[in-house]
Structures are given as structure tokens and as C-alpha cells.
Amino acid sequence: MLIPASFKLDRRPYSVSLVRHTKPTGTMGKVYYELRLIEIATHSGRSQRKFTREELTDTFWHEVTHAILRDMDHPLWRSEKFVSAFARRMTEIVLTAELP
């Protein structure tokens, strides 16, 4: 999956940036809610390993899930366990979908 450069959530634009590392070091992605910006790391801040396309896709959906849930004012927006499980399933759907 190609990572989009932008998208709209509730008619508000979000930007997506691929960066070498996110801060704090060790995270694969981060949402800046007030800026409506998602950063996705292309490399591990610890080992310098380049992330796979599937890892980048999973990170994108993980951060989008945080953004959606926060936009909905849903209490699970801070739950890494829930967000990770949901994003993993979204990644599987996107990467295995057969379009006509």
C-alpha cells in the first residue's frame, strides 16, 4: 500500500509525513492532533533498521485509528492495545483486498 500524503477526517485535512525517525525515539509513528499531522518513521530510531512496507502500512493505520477515535471523543483513543489490534486487522484487509 502506498502511504497517502494527506486525507480528510470529518472534512478536516490531515497531512502524512514519512520521516527517518520519530520522537520520542523508539516510536514508529506519531499523531500531532492540533496540527492534524501524522509522522511515520521509515527507520528504527534504535537499530537504524529500515521498516518494511507492511510495517509502514500498519503504522499508518495505527495512527489513523488514534486520530479517528480521538475525533469521535471515544475513550479508547489512548488504548495502545485496542488501537494496535484494530490497526493490524485494517492492515490485513488493505493488503489482501482483491479489487474488481
N, C-alpha and C positions, 0 to 999 in steps of 0.2 A: 504494500500500500504506500502510495505517496503521501507524505505528510503535508496537509494544506498550509498555505501561508497565512490564511485567515478564514474565518467563518463568522456567522451571526448566531447569537444566543439570545432569544427573546428580543429580536430585532436590534440588538446592540453588537457592534463589531468586536471581535477578538482577533488579535494577531498571534501568530505562532512563529517562534524563532528557534532554529537549530543552533545551538552553541556548543563549543567544545566541552565545557564543564558548567554545571550549575552551582550555585551557592545555596546552602552550605555544601561543601564537598561531600560526595557520597550519595547525593540525591540524583535521580535520573531525570527528574522534571520538576517544574515549579509553576504554580499559577500566581500571578500578581493580579488579584481581583480588581483593585481600584484602577489599574492600568489596562485591564482586560487583555492581558498578555500571558501567554504560555511559553515557557522556555523548555526545550528538550535537549538534554546533553547527548552529544554524539560519541563521547568517550567517558570512561570511568575516571573520576577525579582522583581515585586512589591508585589503580593499577595502570591507567592510560589505555586500557583495552578498548578497542572500538566496539560499540554496541551493534548488534545485528539489526537487520531491518525489522524482524519480528519484535525485538526489544523496543525499538523506536516506536513502532505501531502501538504496542501495549502501553508504553509510557504516554503517548498521545491520548489514548482512550482513558487512561487513568486520570490524567489532568483534566480532560473534558468532563469526566464523571464528577470530579470535585466541583468544577465550575457549574455544572447543571444543578447539582444538589444544593449548592450554596445559593444559586439564583432562585431555587424553589423554597429557600429557607428551610430545608429539610435537615433534621438533626444528624443524619448520617454523613453529612458533607465532610466531617472531620474524622470519620472512621476509616483508617487505612485498611483494616481487614475487609470491610464491606466494599470499599472502592476498588481495592486490588482484585477481589473476587469478581466483581461486576466487569471491570475493565478486561480481565483475562477472557471472559466469555465474549465480550464485544470484539476483541481481537480475533478470537477463533471464528466468529461469524464473518467478519470482514475478510479475513484471509482465505476462507473456504467457500465463500458465496459464489454460486455459479449464476452469472447473469445471462439472460437470453441473447 
